[in-house]
Amino acid sequence: MTMSENSGKSRMTMLDERYLSIADLQERQQKLDHEIKNLDLGALEITEDDLYDEWCDPKTPRILRFEEIAAAAYRIKFGVERTPCTSSHLSKVTGMDLYLKKEFLLHTGSFKERGARNTLMTLPPEEKGRGVIAASAGNHALAICYHGQQLGIPVVVVMPRHAPIMKVNNCKSFGAVVIVRGMDLSESKRVALKLSKMLQLRYVNGFDHPNILAGQGSLGLEVLDQVPDVDAIIVPTGGGGLLAGIAVAIKSVNPRVQVIAVESERAPGFCTSWKAGRPVF
């Protein structure tokens, strides 16, 4: 491995070895970019079969096991820095010992790196060579693009029109093929799933993929190590990936720790779905 390929790494292991060289990765990305530019994305016929994702099939749900989280935590430990979990000044205001897990200190600014790197590292060789595709408005896209570049795996991301221009440009700076398509994330996802079938790219769901969940669960293990007497962990819900990973990690090690999910009152998707017993928009 050359020094240029190792830039940005403080330590490398056999697990972190690049799949494609820098030159081969650029060649593959250029080929994908050329193929996509020759397509009329507006004329794509998208069927229900195109939207099927074997890793996210409600008819055959996959159970996340603690062993998968433990393996993910070890797998990504040299590629995703351990973030601090420090006492907050808000402890005096709340009347309790309050700690904040500072995931914003990761290279792309969010916990999404954990699941992204774990998923990329667990791909079979043929899929690493062909590449992956994802739909995201920002953080998942950034994580996949950054770690794809680090690991020598081609990446295509489809981002909705409302995605922040800074995040779009950052994804491009990591060498990924970036497609801005769709009024919202659901439209972007339809395009990404269609292209995954056409170009034989592995689609990586940002919050409903077992390897993504396993990677996110590593955050929970770090908290248990950093605050061993923790009583409760408050987790922002969003798509539920971080919550699911942390819940399995925490409850497997110490069932007495309370896991509290939090979401906006104006977008209570998880709470509404929980009460209905099924996904509700």
N, C-alpha and C positions, 0 to 999 in steps of 0.2 A: 504494500500500500504506500502511495506517495504521500508526502507531507501535505499537498494541496487537498487530497482526498480526506485527510485526517484533520483539516482545519476546523476549529470550533469544538474539538473533542479534547477533554482533559485526560480521558483514559479510554482505551478501546479494549474490547474483549472479542473472542471468537464469535459471540452472539451478535455483536455489532458490525460484523464485517459487511462491506458493501456488496450488493448483488451485481450491479452493472458498474463499470468504470464511469468516470465523469464523461468521457467521450461517447461511450455507448449509450449512456443515459440521455445525453443531448440529442443524439441521432434518433433514438426511439421517440423522444418527446416531439422532435420536429416532424417525424413521420405521422404521429398521431394528430398533430396540429394541421398538417396538410390534408389528411383524410377527413377531418372534421370540417375544415373550411370548404371542401368540395361537396359537402352535404347541404341540402336545403332543409335546415332545421324546422322552418315554419311549415313544411309540407310533410313532416314525419307522421306516419300513421301509427298511433300507439294503441295497442290492444291490451286486454286484461292479462294475457299471457306475458306481454312485455313487462308488466308491472309486478310480476311475481318475483319475490325475493326469498330464496330457500332458507336464508339465515333469519328471516323475520316472517314466519308463517304461523298465524294464530291457530291454525288447525293442528300444528305439531310444535308446540312451544318447547324451547330448549331451557333446561334447568341449569342455572349457574351454580357451580360447586365451589366451595372454599378453596379446594386444591388448585383450581384454575386461577383464582385470584393470587394465591401464594406464588404460583409459577410465574404469573405476569409480573408481580412485584420484583422478583429476582431477574426476570428477563430484561426489564427496562431500566434497571437501577443505574446503569452507567450511561444511559441515553437521556433520561429524564431526571433532573436534579431533585433531590429531596428538599422540599420547601419548608421554611421555618413555621412553627406553630407557637406563637408568642402571646404572653399575657397582654390583655388590652386595658387601656386607661378607662374603658367603659365599665370595668369591673366595679369601680367605686359607685358609678351611677346605678348599676343594676343590682348591687348588693350580692354579687356572686363572683366566683373566679371565672372570668371569661377569656377564652383564648381564640385567636384568629389564625386560620390556616392560610398562608399567603401564596396561593397558587398563581397570583398575578406576576410573581417573580420568574415564572418559567419563560422560556425564550419567546414564545408566541403569546404569552399573557393569560393563559387559561389552563385548567385541568385537562382539557381535551387532548393534550399531548400524550397522556398516559395510555388511553385506549387506542389512539392512533398508532403509536409506536408498537404496542403489543400486537395489534392486528396485522400491521405490515410485517413484523418479524415472524409471525406464525403462518404466513402465506406459503403454499407449496411453491417450489422453484419455478414451475411453468407460469404461475400467476404473477410471481415477482417480475419475471421477464416481460410479460405482456403489459402489466400495469394495473392500476386501480382507478376507479371513478367514484366521486362522491357529490352529493348535493348539500350545500351549506350556505348560510348567509354570512358566515365569518369565521368563528373560532374553530369549528371542526375542519373547515377547508384549510385554514392556516396550519393546523396541526398535521394534517395529512401531507400537505405540500412540503412543509419544513422537514418532517421525518422521512418523507419519500426521497428528498434530496440527500439527506444524511445517509440513508441506507441504499441508495442507488436503485430506487424503484420508481418507474414512471407514474405520474399522477395527472389525472384530468379532474377538474372541479367545475360543477355547474352552479352558478350563483344567481339569485334573483336580482331584479333591477334595483331593489331598495338596499342591496348590500353596500356597506360603506366603501367609498372609493379607495380609502387607505388600505382596507383589508383586501380588496381586489388587487391593488397594485403590489401589496406584500406577497400575495400568492404568486403573482407573476415573477416577482424577484427571486422566488425559490425555484424557478425554472419550470413550473407546472403549466399545463395547458388550461387556460381559464376561459370559460364560456359564461357570459352574462345572458341569462335566458329565463323568462318567467316573471309574472307579476308578483308571485309569492313563492315560498319554499316548496309548496306542494307541486306547483307547475315545474319548478326546477328539478324536482325529484323524478317526475314523469320522464323528462328529457334524459336525465342521467341513467335511469333504468333502461330506457330504450337503447341508448348508446352503449351501455354495458353489454347488451346482447349482440348488437351489431359489430362492435369492435373487440369482443371477447375480453372485456375488462371486468375485474371483480368489483362489484358495487359494495361500498362500505357505508352502511347506515350509521349516522352519527350518534344515535342513542338507543338503538335496538338491535345490537349485534353482540353475541356472547363474548367475543374477544375484546370488543370495546368495553363492555360492562366489567370484564375481568380486570382490564387495565385501570378503569376508574376506581375499582375497589381497592387498589393499592394505596389510595389516599387514606382510606379508613384504617389500614394497617399502620400507616405512618402516625396517624393521630393517636392510636392506642399506645404506640411506642413513645411518643413525645409527651402525652398527658395520660399516664397510666391509671390515674384515679378519676378519669372522666366519667361524669354521670349521664350526660346527654350530648348528642351531636345534632346541630341544626343544619339541614341540607336544602339548598334551593332546588326546586323540583324540575322546572323546564320540561325536557322530554323524558325525564325519569331515569336516564342512564347512570348518572352519578349517584342518584338515590338508591337504585337497585344494587349497584356494585358495593356501595358503602354499607347498605343494610345487611347484605350477605356476609361481608367481611366482619363487621362489628358483632352481629348476632352469633356468628360461628365461634368467635373467640370469647366474647363476654355478653351473654344474653341479657344481663341486667342493665346494660347501657341502653338508654332510650334514644331512638332515632326519630327526629322530628322533621317532617317535610314541610316546606314553606313555599307558597306561590302567591301570585298577585290576586287580590280580590276581584279584579276586573278580567282575569283570565284563569278561572279556577278549573282548568281542564282535568287535572289529576283528581281533585276532590270530587268533582261531578261524576267522573268515570268510576271512582271508588264506590260511591253511593249507588250507582246504577249497576255495578257489577260487570261493566263492559266499557270499551272505549267510547267516549262521547266527545264530539267536537264542541 
